[in-house]
């Protein structure tokens, strides 16, 4: 018997959840935002993200930060963990990973605004930190997305955790 909450969530509280070994956006679940009239950020920090290099098959390690302004829906955090885990054996370039995550969350949530940053550990002496964002077209968030992207910080940062 499937465990399902009144919101239709099947992962939350379910101890028999399957951990996907290949990329699977279908594990993502959402629930209703109880404050859709308020603009507020929800931020997820995922410091143990792993995927595979699509060429060599070697593991890539990253901290993924997802920050969004919800509209009608919020992502359920356990399903997000399972979704991010599903990249574990998935081969994709770093830039693709952050864009895929953002696009999957846009399909699921239709947020007012979302941004995804990947801070990948160095391989070959170079770390890659791809960033992408989106603001809902026709809203003020579309302009916020452009402003944040156009002013993206290119100043070198002190990196003391990699």
N, C-alpha and C positions, 0 to 999 in steps of 0.2 A: 504494500500500500504506500502510495506516494505521500510524503509529508508536505502539506501545503497550508500556508497561512491565509488569513482573510484577504491579504493583498495579492495572493497567488504566488508567493515566493516558495520555491521548492528547496533551495540550498540552505537557508538560514535554519539552524537547529537540527538539520539532518546529518546524522552521524554516518550515514552510508553513501555519502556523496562520492562520485567517481572523479578522480583526478585525471583530466585529459592529458595525454602525452603528445598530442599534436594541436596546433592552433585551432581554437574553436570559439568563435564569437557567440555561438548559441547558448553558452553557459551563462551569459550576462542576464541579469534580472533587474527590474526596476520596481519602484513603489511610488505612490502618490506623494507629491510635495504638499505638506500641510500649510505652507506659507508661500504660495506662488506669487503673491503680490509684493513680497519683499525681495529685494536684490541682495544676495549674500553669496559668499564664496564657500565652496566645499573643497577641501584640499586633501589629497591622498599622497603619502610619501611611501614609496615601495623600494626600500634600499637593497633588496636581494633579488632583483630581476635577472633572469638569464634567458638567453636565446643562443642560436648558433650562427656562426658565419656561414653564409650561403655558398661560399667557395671552398673553404677548407674544412668546414664542419666543426671547427674548434669553438668552445664555448665563449660567449661574450657576457660580461657581467656589467650591470648598470644599476643606478638609482633612477627610478622613473617617478616623476612628480606630475600629478594630474590635478588641475585646479579648474573648477567650473562654477558658473552661476546657473543654478537650475531654473527651469521654467515649471512645467507641470509634473516632471518626474525626477527622481533621484536614483542613482545606481545603488544596489544593495551590495555592501562591502564584501561579504563572503563570496558572492558570485564574481566580483571584480578580482578577488584573490585567485579564484579558480581560473578565470580568464587569463590573467597574467601568467599563471603557472603553465597554461597551455602553450606558451611560447617556448618553453624549456627545450623542446626538440625541434623547434621551427627555425629554419634558415632564412634570415632576412638581413639586409643591411640596416645599420642603425637608423638612418634617416627614414627608411620605410617603416620600421617598427613604431616610431612615435606617430607617424601619420596614420598608420593602420589603427593604432589604439584610439587616436582622436576620432577618426571617421566611424569606427564601430560605436563609440560612445555617442556621437552625433545621431546616428541611426536609432540607437536605443532611447536616448533621452530628449533629443531636440532641445539642447540647452540654449540659454540666452548667449552664453559665452563659454568657451573652453580653451585651455592651453595644456600642452603636454611637453615636458622637458625630459630628455634622456641624458644622463651623465654616465657615459660608458667608461669603464676602466681602460687604461692604455694597453694597446697591443702594438708592438713595433715602435714604441716610444711616442705614440700619438694617442691622445684621448679625443673622443668625438662627443660633442654635446649638442645634438640636434634639438631644435625647438619648433613647434608649430602651434598655431592658434586659429580660432574661428569665432566670429560674432554673427549672430542670427541676422540675415539680410533684412534690410528695411527697418532695423532698430538702431538705437544708439550704440548697442554692443558691436555692431559691424564697424563703426568708427573706432571704438576702443581697441578692437582687434588690429586694425591698421596702425593705430598709434603705437601700440605695444610692439608690434612687429617692426615698424619703421625705426623705432628707437631702441631696438634690441641691443643690449649691452655687449659691446665687443671688447671692452677693456679686459686685459688679463686679470684673472682672479688668483688669489692665493689658494692653492689646492693642497690641503694638508691631510685629506682622508683617502687619497689614492696614490 
